[in-house]
């Protein structure tokens, strides 16, 4: 996500609070937010994939994904 897209998200949020949004702007805001959340989740997932737990005895173990119940 580019800085311009983040700036546009913020601009639409400010406009929504003050004067409201048109139907096209509401749709654009929804698309930009979905893209932002997708990028955020992917970055967070990558961070967790590179996370290790170091135990008191010094050995490290890769953080495993929790299995659904």
N, CA, C and O atoms as a GROMACS GRO file, in nm:
protein
  276
    1UNK      N    1   0.086  -0.116   0.000
    1UNK     CA    2   0.000   0.000   0.000
    1UNK      C    3   0.091   0.123   0.000
    1UNK      O    4   0.184   0.133   0.080
    2UNK      N    5   0.064   0.214  -0.089
    2UNK     CA    6   0.146   0.334  -0.102
    2UNK      C    7   0.104   0.441  -0.002
    2UNK      O    8  -0.004   0.435   0.057
    3UNK      N    9   0.191   0.538   0.016
    3UNK     CA   10   0.160   0.650   0.106
    3UNK      C   11   0.040   0.729   0.056
    3UNK      O   12  -0.038   0.782   0.134
    4UNK      N   13   0.027   0.737  -0.076
    4UNK     CA   14  -0.085   0.811  -0.134
    4UNK      C   15  -0.216   0.742  -0.102
    4UNK      O   16  -0.316   0.809  -0.075
    5UNK      N   17  -0.218   0.609  -0.105
    5UNK     CA   18  -0.340   0.535  -0.072
    5UNK      C   19  -0.377   0.553   0.075
    5UNK      O   20  -0.495   0.569   0.107
    6UNK      N   21  -0.279   0.550   0.163
    6UNK     CA   22  -0.305   0.571   0.305
    6UNK      C   23  -0.356   0.713   0.327
    6UNK      O   24  -0.449   0.736   0.405
    7UNK      N   25  -0.296   0.809   0.258
    7UNK     CA   26  -0.341   0.947   0.270
    7UNK      C   27  -0.485   0.961   0.221
    7UNK      O   28  -0.563   1.036   0.279
    8UNK      N   29  -0.519   0.889   0.116
    8UNK     CA   30  -0.657   0.895   0.064
    8UNK      C   31  -0.756   0.834   0.164
    8UNK      O   32  -0.866   0.886   0.181
    9UNK      N   33  -0.716   0.725   0.229
    9UNK     CA   34  -0.801   0.664   0.333
    9UNK      C   35  -0.829   0.767   0.442
    9UNK      O   36  -0.943   0.785   0.484
   10UNK      N   37  -0.724   0.834   0.487
   10UNK     CA   38  -0.739   0.935   0.592
   10UNK      C   39  -0.823   1.054   0.546
   10UNK      O   40  -0.904   1.107   0.623
   11UNK      N   41  -0.804   1.094   0.422
   11UNK     CA   42  -0.881   1.206   0.367
   11UNK      C   43  -1.030   1.170   0.363
   11UNK      O   44  -1.115   1.252   0.400
   12UNK      N   45  -1.061   1.049   0.319
   12UNK     CA   46  -1.202   1.007   0.313
   12UNK      C   47  -1.261   0.995   0.454
   12UNK      O   48  -1.378   1.026   0.474
   13UNK      N   49  -1.182   0.950   0.551
   13UNK     CA   50  -1.231   0.939   0.689
   13UNK      C   51  -1.265   1.077   0.745
   13UNK      O   52  -1.367   1.095   0.811
   14UNK      N   53  -1.177   1.174   0.719
   14UNK     CA   54  -1.203   1.312   0.766
   14UNK      C   55  -1.328   1.369   0.700
   14UNK      O   56  -1.411   1.432   0.765
   15UNK      N   57  -1.340   1.346   0.569
   15UNK     CA   58  -1.454   1.399   0.496
   15UNK      C   59  -1.585   1.334   0.545
   15UNK      O   60  -1.688   1.401   0.554
   16UNK      N   61  -1.580   1.206   0.577
   16UNK     CA   62  -1.699   1.135   0.625
   16UNK      C   63  -1.747   1.197   0.756
   16UNK      O   64  -1.868   1.208   0.778
   17UNK      N   65  -1.653   1.237   0.843
   17UNK     CA   66  -1.690   1.296   0.972
   17UNK      C   67  -1.746   1.436   0.956
   17UNK      O   68  -1.830   1.479   1.036
   18UNK      N   69  -1.702   1.509   0.855
   18UNK     CA   70  -1.744   1.649   0.842
   18UNK      C   71  -1.866   1.666   0.752
   18UNK      O   72  -1.970   1.713   0.797
   19UNK      N   73  -1.854   1.628   0.625
   19UNK     CA   74  -1.962   1.657   0.530
   19UNK      C   75  -2.029   1.532   0.474
   19UNK      O   76  -2.132   1.544   0.408
   20UNK      N   77  -1.975   1.417   0.498
   20UNK     CA   78  -2.032   1.294   0.444
   20UNK      C   79  -1.968   1.256   0.311
   20UNK      O   80  -1.899   1.337   0.249
   21UNK      N   81  -1.994   1.133   0.269
   21UNK     CA   82  -1.935   1.082   0.146
   21UNK      C   83  -2.043   1.051   0.044
   21UNK      O   84  -2.157   1.019   0.078
   22UNK      N   85  -2.004   1.060  -0.083
   22UNK     CA   86  -2.093   1.018  -0.190
   22UNK      C   87  -2.089   0.865  -0.198
   22UNK      O   88  -2.006   0.801  -0.134
   23UNK      N   89  -2.177   0.808  -0.276
   23UNK     CA   90  -2.181   0.662  -0.292
   23UNK      C   91  -2.050   0.610  -0.350
   23UNK      O   92  -2.001   0.505  -0.309
   24UNK      N   93  -1.995   0.683  -0.447
   24UNK     CA   94  -1.868   0.641  -0.507
   24UNK      C   95  -1.754   0.646  -0.406
   24UNK      O   96  -1.667   0.559  -0.404
   25UNK      N   97  -1.755   0.749  -0.322
   25UNK     CA   98  -1.650   0.762  -0.220
   25UNK      C   99  -1.661   0.653  -0.114
   25UNK      O  100  -1.560   0.604  -0.063
   26UNK      N  101  -1.784   0.614  -0.079
   26UNK     CA  102  -1.804   0.506   0.018
   26UNK      C  103  -1.746   0.377  -0.039
   26UNK      O  104  -1.680   0.301   0.033
   27UNK      N  105  -1.772   0.352  -0.166
   27UNK     CA  106  -1.719   0.231  -0.231
   27UNK      C  107  -1.566   0.237  -0.238
   27UNK      O  108  -1.500   0.136  -0.211
   28UNK      N  109  -1.510   0.352  -0.273
   28UNK     CA  110  -1.365   0.367  -0.279
   28UNK      C  111  -1.304   0.345  -0.141
   28UNK      O  112  -1.201   0.278  -0.129
   29UNK      N  113  -1.366   0.400  -0.038
   29UNK     CA  114  -1.316   0.384   0.098
   29UNK      C  115  -1.316   0.237   0.139
   29UNK      O  116  -1.221   0.189   0.200
   30UNK      N  117  -1.421   0.166   0.105
   30UNK     CA  118  -1.430   0.024   0.139
   30UNK      C  119  -1.321  -0.056   0.069
   30UNK      O  120  -1.260  -0.145   0.128
   31UNK      N  121  -1.295  -0.024  -0.058
   31UNK     CA  122  -1.190  -0.094  -0.133
   31UNK      C  123  -1.052  -0.064  -0.074
   31UNK      O  124  -0.970  -0.155  -0.060
   32UNK      N  125  -1.027   0.061  -0.041
   32UNK     CA  126  -0.897   0.098   0.015
   32UNK      C  127  -0.876   0.033   0.151
   32UNK      O  128  -0.766  -0.013   0.182
   33UNK      N  129  -0.980   0.030   0.233
   33UNK     CA  130  -0.969  -0.033   0.366
   33UNK      C  131  -0.944  -0.183   0.352
   33UNK      O  132  -0.864  -0.239   0.426
   34UNK      N  133  -1.013  -0.247   0.259
   34UNK     CA  134  -0.993  -0.391   0.237
   34UNK      C  135  -0.849  -0.419   0.194
   34UNK      O  136  -0.788  -0.515   0.240
   35UNK      N  137  -0.796  -0.335   0.106
   35UNK     CA  138  -0.657  -0.350   0.060
   35UNK      C  139  -0.561  -0.329   0.176
   35UNK      O  140  -0.464  -0.403   0.191
   36UNK      N  141  -0.587  -0.227   0.258
   36UNK     CA  142  -0.501  -0.198   0.372
   36UNK      C  143  -0.500  -0.316   0.470
   36UNK      O  144  -0.393  -0.356   0.516
   37UNK      N  145  -0.617  -0.370   0.501
   37UNK     CA  146  -0.625  -0.483   0.593
   37UNK      C  147  -0.556  -0.606   0.536
   37UNK      O  148  -0.491  -0.680   0.610
   38UNK      N  149  -0.572  -0.629   0.408
   38UNK     CA  150  -0.506  -0.743   0.345
   38UNK      C  151  -0.354  -0.730   0.355
   38UNK      O  152  -0.286  -0.826   0.390
   39UNK      N  153  -0.303  -0.613   0.325
   39UNK     CA  154  -0.158  -0.588   0.334
   39UNK      C  155  -0.110  -0.601   0.478
   39UNK      O  156  -0.003  -0.657   0.503
   40UNK      N  157  -0.188  -0.549   0.573
   40UNK     CA  158  -0.150  -0.557   0.714
   40UNK      C  159  -0.143  -0.702   0.760
   40UNK      O  160  -0.047  -0.743   0.825
   41UNK      N  161  -0.245  -0.779   0.725
   41UNK     CA  162  -0.249  -0.920   0.766
   41UNK      C  163  -0.133  -0.999   0.706
   41UNK      O  164  -0.073  -1.082   0.774
   42UNK      N  165  -0.100  -0.972   0.580
   42UNK     CA  166   0.011  -1.042   0.515
   42UNK      C  167   0.142  -1.007   0.584
   42UNK      O  168   0.224  -1.096   0.608
   43UNK      N  169   0.164  -0.881   0.615
   43UNK     CA  170   0.286  -0.841   0.684
   43UNK      C  171   0.296  -0.903   0.822
   43UNK      O  172   0.404  -0.947   0.863
   44UNK      N  173   0.186  -0.908   0.893
   44UNK     CA  174   0.184  -0.967   1.026
   44UNK      C  175   0.210  -1.117   1.019
   44UNK      O  176   0.281  -1.173   1.102
   45UNK      N  177   0.151  -1.182   0.918
   45UNK     CA  178   0.171  -1.326   0.898
   45UNK      C  179   0.320  -1.354   0.871
   45UNK      O  180   0.376  -1.450   0.925
   46UNK      N  181   0.382  -1.272   0.788
   46UNK     CA  182   0.525  -1.289   0.758
   46UNK      C  183   0.609  -1.269   0.884
   46UNK      O  184   0.706  -1.341   0.905
   47UNK      N  185   0.572  -1.173   0.965
   47UNK     CA  186   0.645  -1.149   1.089
   47UNK      C  187   0.635  -1.270   1.182
   47UNK      O  188   0.734  -1.310   1.243
   48UNK      N  189   0.517  -1.328   1.192
   48UNK     CA  190   0.499  -1.445   1.278
   48UNK      C  191   0.573  -1.567   1.224
   48UNK      O  192   0.620  -1.650   1.301
   49UNK      N  193   0.583  -1.578   1.092
   49UNK     CA  194   0.655  -1.690   1.032
   49UNK      C  195   0.804  -1.683   1.064
   49UNK      O  196   0.873  -1.785   1.059
   50UNK      N  197   0.853  -1.567   1.095
   50UNK     CA  198   0.995  -1.550   1.127
   50UNK      C  199   1.018  -1.529   1.275
   50UNK      O  200   1.120  -1.474   1.315
   51UNK      N  201   0.924  -1.574   1.358
   51UNK     CA  202   0.935  -1.557   1.502
   51UNK      C  203   0.976  -1.689   1.567
   51UNK      O  204   0.922  -1.794   1.536
   52UNK      N  205   1.073  -1.680   1.657
   52UNK     CA  206   1.121  -1.797   1.730
   52UNK      C  207   1.106  -1.772   1.879
   52UNK      O  208   1.112  -1.658   1.925
   53UNK      N  209   1.086  -1.880   1.953
   53UNK     CA  210   1.078  -1.872   2.098
   53UNK      C  211   1.208  -1.926   2.153
   53UNK      O  212   1.250  -2.036   2.119
   54UNK      N  213   1.273  -1.847   2.239
   54UNK     CA  214   1.396  -1.893   2.302
   54UNK      C  215   1.366  -1.932   2.445
   54UNK      O  216   1.313  -1.853   2.524
   55UNK      N  217   1.399  -2.056   2.478
   55UNK     CA  218   1.372  -2.109   2.611
   55UNK      C  219   1.488  -2.081   2.705
   55UNK      O  220   1.596  -2.041   2.661
   56UNK      N  221   1.466  -2.103   2.833
   56UNK     CA  222   1.566  -2.073   2.935
   56UNK      C  223   1.695  -2.152   2.914
   56UNK      O  224   1.803  -2.103   2.947
   57UNK      N  225   1.686  -2.273   2.859
   57UNK     CA  226   1.806  -2.353   2.837
   57UNK      C  227   1.883  -2.310   2.712
   57UNK      O  228   1.990  -2.364   2.684
   58UNK      N  229   1.830  -2.212   2.638
   58UNK     CA  230   1.902  -2.154   2.526
   58UNK      C  231   1.857  -2.201   2.389
   58UNK      O  232   1.892  -2.139   2.289
   59UNK      N  233   1.781  -2.308   2.381
   59UNK     CA  234   1.741  -2.354   2.248
   59UNK      C  235   1.623  -2.271   2.197
   59UNK      O  236   1.541  -2.219   2.273
   60UNK      N  237   1.619  -2.260   2.064
   60UNK     CA  238   1.515  -2.180   1.999
   60UNK      C  239   1.424  -2.274   1.921
   60UNK      O  240   1.467  -2.374   1.865
   61UNK      N  241   1.297  -2.238   1.921
   61UNK     CA  242   1.197  -2.317   1.850
   61UNK      C  243   1.109  -2.224   1.769
   61UNK      O  244   1.065  -2.120   1.817
   62UNK      N  245   1.085  -2.263   1.644
   62UNK     CA  246   1.002  -2.181   1.556
   62UNK      C  247   0.860  -2.178   1.610
   62UNK      O  248   0.808  -2.280   1.658
   63UNK      N  249   0.797  -2.063   1.602
   63UNK     CA  250   0.658  -2.046   1.645
   63UNK      C  251   0.568  -2.118   1.546
   63UNK      O  252   0.571  -2.089   1.427
   64UNK      N  253   0.487  -2.210   1.595
   64UNK     CA  254   0.399  -2.287   1.508
   64UNK      C  255   0.260  -2.226   1.506
   64UNK      O  256   0.216  -2.163   1.602
   65UNK      N  257   0.192  -2.246   1.393
   65UNK     CA  258   0.056  -2.195   1.377
   65UNK      C  259  -0.037  -2.277   1.465
   65UNK      O  260  -0.028  -2.400   1.469
   66UNK      N  261  -0.126  -2.210   1.534
   66UNK     CA  262  -0.223  -2.277   1.619
   66UNK      C  263  -0.323  -2.352   1.532
   66UNK      O  264  -0.374  -2.299   1.434
   67UNK      N  265  -0.349  -2.476   1.570
   67UNK     CA  266  -0.442  -2.558   1.494
   67UNK      C  267  -0.585  -2.525   1.535
   67UNK      O  268  -0.613  -2.507   1.653
   68UNK      N  269  -0.676  -2.518   1.437
   68UNK     CA  270  -0.816  -2.488   1.471
   68UNK      C  271  -0.876  -2.600   1.553
   68UNK      O  272  -0.842  -2.716   1.536
   69UNK      N  273  -0.965  -2.564   1.643
   69UNK     CA  274  -1.026  -2.662   1.733
   69UNK      C  275  -1.149  -2.724   1.673
   69UNK      O  276  -1.212  -2.809   1.736
   0.00000   0.00000   0.00000
